[in-house]
Amino acid sequence: MAEPWAIERERKIRSCLLLAALIVLAAVLAALGPPALQRTVTEAIINLVVVLGMFIFVGNSGVLSFGHIAFMAVAGYSSAIMTIPPAKKAVLLKLPPSLEALQLPVGAAALIAAALTGLFALVVGAPIMRLKGIALPMATFGVLMVVHVVTANWQEVTGGRQALVGLPVYVNLWVALGAVLVTLAVAAAYKGSRRGLLLQCARENEVAATASGIDPARERLLAFVISAVFVGLGGVLFAHFIGTVTANTFYLNITFTTLAMLVVGGMRSLTGAVVGVAVVSTVSEIFRTIEKGVSIGDLTLSAPPGLQEIALALMMLLILIFRPQGLVGDFELDWPKWGRRKSAPAEPATTDQRVHGS
């Protein structure tokens, strides 16, 4: 009979494959629909890249981060500077000659931007990850505020509060799909890896984990850096999807939306991240349509602006009150039980057993 930890690993692989299949199915169905539907689904998939990136840190550490959107800003602006044609950069910005003349292929720029974001996360995360309690999430919010103030006022490099235009628009449904599948695979692999399990031990009981020789700060920092790389990738996708970047693009609105997606679905499972993005994206699109106006014969009914944000806030509040673990909690999607060969039931592997592989 297979060891419990091996059964658990196989279950996670099956869950990842099923989630990937559902995401691909959604993309294929969207591709058969009108352009407006394709754009909506593409935006939802980009949000899923960001939420899965956040899950790598938040889901495994249990520490809520309010600052991950800062990594979107760092990567988005970095990619923009490396891909905007030099002639446009000369008009919009006041960069050093070497940066002004630089124009990289979009793929190389995306990889470099993600790597720079990981380096930035390592620098700011090294001291922050040693904090405890409410100080840690509040420190991440401080990072978001600092990055926003810098991008909004560094006129020479970011364009300040003016829109930075001229970005190559190369992100479509299939580019976003490829990025989300890679992010999903990395998130699943990290969650089931030894490092991920060590962090989960610290999440459940930090005192016991420390007594067992686990360094929670080190494990959090590793997850923080990996998480930042993929959230940064989401920032690159978003910037090159809309073709323009402003300081407010990566600030409170998208922070609230992505956190709502993570909380509504369930912070501790990949299935929860996917469900949260699907639910929040659907609700947002419904209320966005209502805000624009719904025609009934000769009558057009519309709601005042802001209804979408109110609906998301109420949904998140209800989830936190009645189901604080999210819609799916710790549940991970798996194959249906019918049709399997019956075997002796095995006890689920404990976190400690999975860490030591016994």
SELO-918438 format. One record per residue (C-alpha): z, y, x. Coordinates in nm, 3 decimals. Example, Ala and Ser with C-alpha at 12.3 -4.5 7.8 and 13.67 -1.06 7.14 Angstrom:
! SELO-918438
{{0.780, -0.450, 1.230}}
{{0.714, -0.106, 1.367}}
//
This chain:
! SELO-918438
{{0.000, 0.000, 0.000}}
{{-0.091, 0.345, 0.127}}
{{0.184, 0.569, 0.255}}
{{0.296, 0.846, 0.014}}
{{0.180, 1.123, 0.250}}
{{-0.167, 0.963, 0.273}}
{{-0.190, 0.944, -0.107}}
{{-0.090, 1.310, -0.129}}
{{-0.357, 1.406, 0.126}}
{{-0.626, 1.219, -0.069}}
{{-0.514, 1.392, -0.388}}
{{-0.556, 1.732, -0.222}}
{{-0.904, 1.642, -0.100}}
{{-1.004, 1.536, -0.452}}
{{-0.860, 1.857, -0.594}}
{{-1.054, 2.070, -0.346}}
{{-1.379, 1.889, -0.425}}
{{-1.328, 1.927, -0.799}}
{{-1.254, 2.298, -0.768}}
{{-1.561, 2.344, -0.547}}
{{-1.774, 2.159, -0.804}}
{{-1.647, 2.383, -1.086}}
{{-1.717, 2.699, -0.886}}
{{-2.071, 2.579, -0.802}}
{{-2.128, 2.492, -1.170}}
{{-2.018, 2.840, -1.276}}
{{-2.255, 2.996, -1.022}}
{{-2.550, 2.782, -1.133}}
{{-2.490, 2.865, -1.501}}
{{-2.465, 3.234, -1.415}}
{{-2.791, 3.214, -1.221}}
{{-2.962, 3.099, -1.541}}
{{-2.828, 3.399, -1.733}}
{{-2.917, 3.770, -1.737}}
{{-2.866, 3.993, -1.429}}
{{-2.555, 4.151, -1.582}}
{{-2.388, 3.809, -1.605}}
{{-2.489, 3.725, -1.248}}
{{-2.333, 4.049, -1.125}}
{{-2.011, 3.985, -1.316}}
{{-1.979, 3.629, -1.183}}
{{-2.062, 3.745, -0.829}}
{{-1.783, 4.003, -0.847}}
{{-1.543, 3.736, -0.978}}
{{-1.635, 3.502, -0.690}}
{{-1.575, 3.780, -0.437}}
{{-1.235, 3.837, -0.598}}
{{-1.172, 3.464, -0.565}}
{{-1.237, 3.486, -0.189}}
{{-0.970, 3.758, -0.171}}
{{-0.721, 3.569, -0.392}}
{{-0.766, 3.243, -0.199}}
{{-0.716, 3.439, 0.123}}
{{-0.394, 3.586, -0.019}}
{{-0.286, 3.238, -0.130}}
{{-0.290, 3.115, 0.230}}
{{0.004, 3.344, 0.301}}
{{0.169, 3.409, -0.036}}
{{0.137, 3.060, -0.179}}
{{0.263, 2.877, 0.127}}
{{0.533, 3.125, 0.230}}
{{0.657, 3.230, -0.112}}
{{0.656, 3.594, 0.009}}
{{0.470, 3.835, -0.217}}
{{0.246, 4.072, -0.023}}
{{0.146, 4.413, -0.156}}
{{-0.055, 4.504, 0.151}}
{{-0.334, 4.250, 0.183}}
{{-0.593, 4.487, 0.039}}
{{-0.548, 4.690, 0.358}}
{{-0.728, 4.405, 0.536}}
{{-1.019, 4.445, 0.296}}
{{-1.036, 4.811, 0.397}}
{{-1.025, 4.737, 0.772}}
{{-1.300, 4.476, 0.749}}
{{-1.511, 4.668, 0.498}}
{{-1.519, 4.986, 0.704}}
{{-1.569, 4.792, 1.029}}
{{-1.870, 4.610, 0.888}}
{{-2.008, 4.934, 0.744}}
{{-1.992, 5.112, 1.079}}
{{-2.166, 4.818, 1.250}}
{{-2.449, 4.785, 0.996}}
{{-2.536, 5.136, 0.871}}
{{-2.854, 5.261, 1.043}}
{{-2.784, 5.502, 1.331}}
{{-2.978, 5.785, 1.165}}
{{-2.749, 5.777, 0.861}}
{{-2.438, 5.745, 1.074}}
{{-2.538, 6.056, 1.264}}
{{-2.541, 6.250, 0.936}}
{{-2.230, 6.100, 0.774}}
{{-1.995, 6.046, 1.066}}
{{-1.903, 6.179, 1.410}}
{{-1.878, 5.860, 1.610}}
{{-1.891, 5.808, 1.987}}
{{-2.253, 5.763, 2.102}}
{{-2.208, 5.390, 2.163}}
{{-2.085, 5.326, 1.806}}
{{-2.339, 5.562, 1.655}}
{{-2.627, 5.371, 1.817}}
{{-2.480, 5.030, 1.726}}
{{-2.649, 4.833, 1.449}}
{{-2.574, 4.461, 1.431}}
{{-2.716, 4.189, 1.207}}
{{-2.511, 4.158, 0.889}}
{{-2.386, 3.808, 0.971}}
{{-2.261, 3.903, 1.316}}
{{-2.103, 4.220, 1.179}}
{{-1.917, 4.019, 0.911}}
{{-1.775, 3.777, 1.168}}
{{-1.669, 4.055, 1.406}}
{{-1.512, 4.253, 1.121}}
{{-1.313, 3.948, 1.008}}
{{-1.199, 3.884, 1.366}}
{{-1.092, 4.248, 1.411}}
{{-0.897, 4.222, 1.086}}
{{-0.717, 3.913, 1.214}}
{{-0.626, 4.101, 1.533}}
{{-0.498, 4.394, 1.328}}
{{-0.288, 4.154, 1.117}}
{{-0.142, 4.000, 1.432}}
{{-0.034, 4.341, 1.563}}
{{0.123, 4.468, 1.241}}
{{0.252, 4.127, 1.133}}
{{0.446, 4.042, 1.449}}
{{0.738, 4.275, 1.366}}
{{0.704, 4.257, 0.986}}
{{0.730, 3.879, 0.963}}
{{1.079, 3.893, 1.113}}
{{1.209, 4.090, 0.816}}
{{1.400, 3.918, 0.537}}
{{1.441, 3.961, 0.164}}
{{1.280, 4.251, -0.019}}
{{1.219, 4.434, 0.310}}
{{0.925, 4.208, 0.395}}
{{0.705, 4.269, 0.086}}
{{0.793, 4.639, 0.093}}
{{0.681, 4.655, 0.457}}
{{0.344, 4.507, 0.358}}
{{0.309, 4.783, 0.099}}
{{0.378, 5.031, 0.377}}
{{0.084, 4.885, 0.571}}
{{-0.141, 4.941, 0.268}}
{{-0.030, 5.304, 0.238}}
{{-0.080, 5.375, 0.607}}
{{-0.430, 5.224, 0.608}}
{{-0.522, 5.417, 0.293}}
{{-0.404, 5.749, 0.438}}
{{-0.596, 5.686, 0.761}}
{{-0.920, 5.589, 0.586}}
{{-0.890, 5.882, 0.345}}
{{-0.842, 6.140, 0.621}}
{{-1.023, 6.013, 0.930}}
{{-1.335, 6.210, 0.851}}
{{-1.514, 6.137, 1.178}}
{{-1.496, 5.756, 1.149}}
{{-1.459, 5.667, 0.781}}
{{-1.609, 5.970, 0.610}}
{{-1.270, 6.060, 0.465}}
{{-1.259, 6.090, 0.087}}
{{-1.636, 6.106, 0.062}}
{{-1.830, 5.789, -0.011}}
{{-1.968, 5.607, 0.290}}
{{-2.318, 5.514, 0.177}}
{{-2.614, 5.335, 0.324}}
{{-2.458, 4.990, 0.368}}
{{-2.710, 4.704, 0.355}}
{{-2.675, 4.535, 0.016}}
{{-2.721, 4.167, 0.102}}
{{-2.440, 3.999, -0.094}}
{{-2.569, 3.814, -0.399}}
{{-2.445, 3.521, -0.604}}
{{-2.533, 3.261, -0.341}}
{{-2.390, 3.450, -0.043}}
{{-2.063, 3.494, -0.234}}
{{-2.069, 3.126, -0.332}}
{{-2.107, 3.013, 0.029}}
{{-1.818, 3.237, 0.137}}
{{-1.584, 3.115, -0.137}}
{{-1.653, 2.748, -0.059}}
{{-1.564, 2.805, 0.306}}
{{-1.250, 2.996, 0.206}}
{{-1.148, 2.721, -0.038}}
{{-1.192, 2.453, 0.228}}
{{-0.983, 2.648, 0.482}}
{{-0.710, 2.724, 0.226}}
{{-0.688, 2.358, 0.125}}
{{-0.691, 2.239, 0.486}}
{{-0.416, 2.482, 0.585}}
{{-0.200, 2.392, 0.284}}
{{-0.211, 2.023, 0.377}}
{{-0.182, 2.077, 0.754}}
{{0.135, 2.037, 0.956}}
{{0.163, 2.415, 1.003}}
{{0.122, 2.472, 0.633}}
{{0.388, 2.214, 0.550}}
{{0.628, 2.370, 0.798}}
{{0.584, 2.703, 0.623}}
{{0.638, 2.539, 0.285}}
{{0.963, 2.391, 0.416}}
{{1.077, 2.743, 0.508}}
{{0.968, 2.863, 0.164}}
{{1.190, 2.606, -0.009}}
{{1.499, 2.652, 0.209}}
{{1.480, 2.887, 0.505}}
{{1.829, 2.804, 0.631}}
{{1.763, 2.429, 0.632}}
{{1.420, 2.481, 0.787}}
{{1.567, 2.692, 1.067}}
{{1.835, 2.429, 1.127}}
{{1.556, 2.169, 1.157}}
{{1.389, 2.363, 1.438}}
{{1.129, 2.553, 1.233}}
{{1.069, 2.917, 1.322}}
{{0.991, 3.081, 0.983}}
{{0.876, 3.409, 1.140}}
{{0.622, 3.231, 1.363}}
{{0.487, 3.019, 1.078}}
{{0.459, 3.322, 0.850}}
{{0.275, 3.517, 1.118}}
{{0.018, 3.240, 1.164}}
{{-0.045, 3.222, 0.789}}
{{-0.054, 3.602, 0.771}}
{{-0.330, 3.623, 1.033}}
{{-0.542, 3.345, 0.880}}
{{-0.494, 3.502, 0.538}}
{{-0.599, 3.844, 0.668}}
{{-0.922, 3.705, 0.815}}
{{-1.039, 3.572, 0.478}}
{{-0.917, 3.869, 0.277}}
{{-1.112, 4.078, 0.529}}
{{-1.417, 3.860, 0.463}}
{{-1.373, 3.945, 0.095}}
{{-1.370, 4.313, 0.189}}
{{-1.698, 4.274, 0.377}}
{{-1.854, 4.097, 0.078}}
{{-1.731, 4.364, -0.162}}
{{-1.856, 4.652, 0.053}}
{{-2.202, 4.499, 0.094}}
{{-2.215, 4.402, -0.272}}
{{-2.172, 4.755, -0.407}}
{{-2.338, 4.924, -0.107}}
{{-2.084, 5.201, -0.069}}
{{-1.722, 5.240, 0.040}}
{{-1.456, 5.499, -0.037}}
{{-1.088, 5.511, 0.052}}
{{-0.992, 5.438, -0.309}}
{{-1.216, 5.130, -0.319}}
{{-0.946, 4.934, -0.138}}
{{-0.623, 5.069, -0.282}}
{{-0.401, 5.032, -0.587}}
{{-0.652, 4.923, -0.852}}
{{-0.777, 4.620, -0.664}}
{{-0.426, 4.549, -0.533}}
{{-0.297, 4.523, -0.888}}
{{-0.596, 4.317, -1.006}}
{{-0.580, 4.056, -0.728}}
{{-0.201, 4.022, -0.754}}
{{-0.238, 3.974, -1.130}}
{{-0.491, 3.696, -1.065}}
{{-0.255, 3.522, -0.824}}
{{0.053, 3.556, -1.045}}
{{-0.116, 3.466, -1.374}}
{{-0.273, 3.146, -1.244}}
{{0.017, 3.034, -1.026}}
{{0.094, 3.139, -0.670}}
{{0.166, 2.791, -0.536}}
{{-0.156, 2.603, -0.610}}
{{-0.524, 2.641, -0.535}}
{{-0.599, 2.546, -0.895}}
{{-0.376, 2.833, -1.004}}
{{-0.571, 3.078, -0.788}}
{{-0.902, 2.968, -0.944}}
{{-0.761, 2.970, -1.298}}
{{-0.604, 3.313, -1.244}}
{{-0.932, 3.465, -1.128}}
{{-1.119, 3.309, -1.422}}
{{-0.865, 3.426, -1.683}}
{{-0.817, 3.780, -1.550}}
{{-1.191, 3.830, -1.492}}
{{-1.267, 3.718, -1.848}}
{{-0.998, 3.939, -2.003}}
{{-1.106, 4.236, -1.790}}
{{-1.469, 4.193, -1.894}}
{{-1.376, 4.171, -2.263}}
{{-1.172, 4.490, -2.256}}
{{-1.428, 4.666, -2.036}}
{{-1.686, 4.593, -2.306}}
{{-1.450, 4.725, -2.574}}
{{-1.398, 5.045, -2.373}}
{{-1.775, 5.097, -2.353}}
{{-1.804, 5.048, -2.731}}
{{-1.895, 4.766, -2.967}}
{{-2.173, 4.832, -3.219}}
{{-2.126, 4.704, -3.574}}
{{-2.432, 4.812, -3.767}}
{{-2.454, 5.190, -3.746}}
{{-2.090, 5.214, -3.643}}
{{-1.979, 5.208, -3.277}}
{{-1.616, 5.121, -3.209}}
{{-1.470, 5.204, -2.869}}
{{-1.125, 5.212, -2.715}}
{{-0.978, 5.484, -2.494}}
{{-1.013, 5.443, -2.115}}
{{-0.732, 5.249, -1.950}}
{{-0.713, 4.973, -2.212}}
{{-0.825, 4.719, -1.953}}
{{-0.535, 4.803, -1.719}}
{{-0.287, 4.798, -2.008}}
{{-0.410, 4.455, -2.118}}
{{-0.375, 4.315, -1.766}}
{{-0.026, 4.461, -1.729}}
{{0.087, 4.312, -2.061}}
{{-0.062, 3.973, -1.975}}
{{0.110, 3.971, -1.637}}
{{0.440, 4.078, -1.799}}
{{0.421, 3.799, -2.057}}
{{0.344, 3.542, -1.788}}
{{0.640, 3.656, -1.578}}
{{0.873, 3.640, -1.881}}
{{0.766, 3.313, -2.042}}
{{0.609, 3.121, -1.752}}
{{0.712, 3.275, -1.418}}
{{0.550, 2.990, -1.223}}
{{0.208, 3.088, -1.365}}
{{-0.024, 2.915, -1.607}}
{{-0.059, 2.598, -1.398}}
{{0.249, 2.618, -1.173}}
{{0.229, 2.365, -0.890}}
{{-0.040, 2.159, -1.066}}
{{-0.353, 2.069, -0.871}}
{{-0.668, 1.946, -1.040}}
{{-0.732, 1.573, -0.993}}
{{-0.963, 1.298, -1.114}}
{{-0.887, 1.163, -1.463}}
{{-0.652, 0.865, -1.451}}
{{-0.862, 0.652, -1.682}}
{{-1.107, 0.426, -1.502}}
{{-0.894, 0.388, -1.189}}
{{-0.775, 0.052, -1.074}}
{{-0.410, 0.005, -1.160}}
{{-0.178, -0.013, -0.865}}
{{0.191, -0.006, -0.803}}
{{0.326, 0.346, -0.859}}
{{0.428, 0.532, -0.547}}
{{0.691, 0.798, -0.520}}
{{0.548, 1.145, -0.438}}
{{0.586, 1.239, -0.074}}
{{0.855, 1.491, 0.000}}
{{0.766, 1.797, 0.206}}
{{0.967, 1.657, 0.498}}
{{0.781, 1.324, 0.484}}
{{0.444, 1.500, 0.483}}
{{0.540, 1.717, 0.779}}
{{0.638, 1.417, 0.993}}
{{0.371, 1.187, 0.850}}
{{0.619, 0.915, 0.756}}
//
